[in-house]
Amino acid sequence: MSSQQQILHFPLGGKIRLAPNEWQVWSGPDEAANSTLPDLERSSHKLLMPFTWWRSHFHSNQQNPDVLAKAKNRQLGVWFATDDDVLIHADLIEEGKQYWPLVAAHFPIFRDGRSFSTAAILRDRLGWDKEIRMIGDVLIDQLLQGARVGFDSFELRQDQDLDVAQKQFDLFTVATQNSWRGKRTLISAF
């Protein structure tokens, strides 16, 4: 997967801003090329790796010392695929809190909304209080819903205009639904 050079960062209680993207998204080993983990020693980026890779390799007897060093330095995070059941792996995610400063949820195509649920479950049920990023086929149209369920950073698809994206968060001053960011606005009757 390719990574954007800038992301939108919208922390809870903060203002939306453009920020440099320090994270490289690794899609995992390519079966055809039999590729391995990116060269962590020489990489200036922090690495987001597939949760499935972390799950199958981190607790193995062949732990990579580079992976452990990067993890202990909080330079590794994981991304969840749409079919990763975060509730089943709640114990591993709880353990990951000591390593991952960032997790991401992948949107393989904009009309697949399962990753919205991933963010909501991470925030509401698993108590994730660090950054959650939207990655993949992320469009401007998804930003408000993403911010409502718990995403606080957004890596948009390459063809999306970041200036237009920033303005999305100023479109509405009244919230008609509860969200991770706060309760709905009470509108007084006339």
C-alpha positions as CSV (number, residue, x, y, z in Angstrom):
1,M,0.0,0.0,0.0
2,S,1.2,3.5,-0.6
3,S,1.1,6.2,2.0
4,Q,0.1,9.8,1.6
5,Q,2.7,12.4,2.6
6,Q,0.2,14.3,4.7
7,I,-2.7,13.3,6.8
8,L,-5.6,15.1,8.5
9,H,-5.2,15.0,12.2
10,F,-8.3,15.8,14.4
11,P,-7.6,14.9,18.0
12,L,-10.4,14.8,20.6
13,G,-10.9,18.3,21.8
14,G,-8.5,19.8,19.2
15,K,-8.7,21.5,15.9
16,I,-8.4,19.8,12.5
17,R,-4.9,20.3,10.9
18,L,-2.7,18.9,8.2
19,A,0.3,16.9,9.5
20,P,3.2,15.1,8.0
21,N,2.6,11.4,7.7
22,E,5.3,9.7,9.7
23,W,3.8,6.2,9.1
24,Q,4.4,3.8,6.3
25,V,1.6,1.3,5.7
26,W,3.0,-2.2,5.0
27,S,0.5,-4.6,3.4
28,G,2.3,-7.7,4.5
29,P,4.4,-10.2,2.7
30,D,3.8,-10.6,-1.0
31,E,3.3,-14.3,-1.5
32,A,4.5,-14.2,-5.1
33,A,7.7,-12.3,-4.3
34,N,8.1,-13.9,-0.9
35,S,8.9,-10.5,0.5
36,T,9.8,-10.1,4.2
37,L,9.4,-7.3,6.7
38,P,10.6,-3.9,5.4
39,D,14.1,-2.9,6.4
40,L,13.3,-1.5,9.8
41,E,16.9,-0.5,10.6
42,R,17.2,1.9,7.7
43,S,13.6,3.2,7.6
44,S,13.0,6.7,8.7
45,H,9.2,6.1,8.9
46,K,7.3,4.4,11.6
47,L,5.6,1.2,10.4
48,L,1.9,0.2,10.3
49,M,1.8,-3.5,9.8
50,P,-1.2,-5.8,9.3
51,F,-2.7,-7.0,12.6
52,T,-2.8,-10.5,11.3
53,W,1.0,-10.4,10.8
54,W,1.6,-9.1,14.3
55,R,-0.8,-11.7,15.7
56,S,1.0,-14.6,14.0
57,H,4.6,-13.4,14.4
58,F,5.0,-11.4,17.6
59,H,4.5,-14.3,19.9
60,S,6.4,-16.8,17.8
61,N,9.7,-18.3,18.9
62,Q,11.4,-16.5,16.0
63,Q,10.8,-12.9,17.1
64,N,12.7,-10.5,15.0
65,P,14.9,-8.3,17.2
66,D,14.3,-5.3,14.9
67,V,10.6,-5.7,15.4
68,L,10.9,-5.8,19.1
69,A,13.2,-2.8,19.2
70,K,10.9,-0.7,17.0
71,A,7.9,-1.9,19.1
72,K,9.5,-0.9,22.3
73,N,10.4,2.5,20.8
74,R,6.7,2.9,19.9
75,Q,7.5,3.0,16.2
76,L,5.2,0.2,15.2
77,G,1.5,0.2,14.9
78,V,-1.0,-2.2,13.4
79,W,-3.9,-1.9,10.9
80,F,-7.0,-3.9,11.0
81,A,-8.6,-5.4,7.9
82,T,-12.3,-5.3,7.5
83,D,-12.6,-8.9,8.5
84,D,-10.4,-8.7,11.6
85,D,-12.6,-9.4,14.6
86,V,-11.2,-7.0,17.3
87,L,-13.5,-8.4,20.0
88,I,-12.1,-11.9,19.6
89,H,-8.6,-10.5,20.0
90,A,-9.3,-8.1,22.8
91,D,-6.5,-9.6,25.0
92,L,-3.9,-9.1,22.3
93,I,-5.1,-5.5,21.6
94,E,-4.9,-4.8,25.4
95,E,-1.3,-6.1,25.3
96,G,-0.6,-4.0,22.2
97,K,-1.5,-0.8,24.1
98,Q,2.0,-0.9,25.5
99,Y,3.6,-1.0,22.0
100,W,1.2,0.7,19.5
101,P,0.9,4.5,19.6
102,L,-1.4,4.2,16.6
103,V,-3.7,1.7,15.1
104,A,-5.5,2.0,11.8
105,A,-8.6,0.5,10.2
106,H,-8.4,-0.2,6.5
107,F,-11.2,0.6,4.0
108,P,-10.6,-1.6,0.9
109,I,-13.3,0.3,-1.0
110,F,-15.2,3.4,0.1
111,R,-18.6,1.6,0.2
112,D,-17.5,-1.0,2.7
113,G,-18.2,0.5,6.1
114,R,-17.2,-2.4,8.4
115,S,-14.1,-0.5,9.5
116,F,-16.3,2.2,11.1
117,S,-17.4,-0.5,13.5
118,T,-13.8,-1.4,14.2
119,A,-13.1,2.1,15.4
120,A,-16.3,2.3,17.5
121,I,-15.5,-1.0,19.2
122,L,-11.9,0.0,19.9
123,R,-13.0,3.3,21.5
124,D,-16.2,2.2,23.3
125,R,-15.6,-1.4,24.3
126,L,-11.8,-1.8,24.4
127,G,-10.9,1.6,25.8
128,W,-8.5,2.6,23.1
129,D,-7.4,6.1,23.9
130,K,-4.6,6.6,21.4
131,E,-4.8,7.5,17.7
132,I,-7.0,5.6,15.3
133,R,-6.4,6.3,11.6
134,M,-8.6,5.7,8.5
135,I,-6.5,4.2,5.7
136,G,-7.3,2.8,2.3
137,D,-10.0,4.0,-0.1
138,V,-10.9,7.0,2.2
139,L,-13.0,9.7,0.6
140,I,-13.9,13.2,1.9
141,D,-17.5,12.0,2.2
142,Q,-16.5,9.6,5.0
143,L,-14.6,12.1,7.3
144,L,-17.5,13.3,9.4
145,Q,-18.8,9.7,10.1
146,G,-15.2,8.6,10.8
147,A,-14.7,11.4,13.3
148,R,-18.0,10.6,15.0
149,V,-17.2,6.9,15.6
150,G,-13.6,7.4,16.9
151,F,-11.2,8.1,14.1
152,D,-8.8,11.0,14.9
153,S,-6.6,10.9,11.8
154,F,-7.3,10.3,8.2
155,E,-5.1,9.3,5.3
156,L,-7.2,10.1,2.3
157,R,-7.1,8.5,-1.1
158,Q,-4.5,10.1,-3.5
159,D,-7.1,11.9,-5.6
160,Q,-8.8,13.7,-2.6
161,D,-8.2,17.4,-2.1
162,L,-6.9,17.9,1.4
163,D,-8.0,21.6,1.5
164,V,-11.6,20.6,0.8
165,A,-11.3,17.8,3.3
166,Q,-10.3,20.1,6.1
167,K,-13.4,22.2,5.5
168,Q,-15.8,19.3,6.0
169,F,-15.5,19.5,9.7
170,D,-16.9,23.1,9.7
171,L,-20.0,22.3,7.7
172,F,-22.3,21.5,10.6
173,T,-22.6,23.3,14.0
174,V,-25.3,21.0,15.4
175,A,-24.9,17.3,16.1
176,T,-28.1,15.3,15.9
177,Q,-26.5,12.0,17.0
178,N,-24.3,11.1,20.0
179,S,-20.7,10.4,19.0
180,W,-17.3,9.7,20.4
181,R,-16.7,13.4,20.3
182,G,-19.7,14.3,22.4
183,K,-23.4,14.2,23.0
184,R,-25.9,15.5,20.5
185,T,-26.8,19.2,20.5
186,L,-29.9,20.1,22.4
187,I,-32.0,22.4,20.3
188,S,-34.5,24.5,22.3
189,A,-38.0,24.6,21.0
190,F,-39.4,28.0,19.9
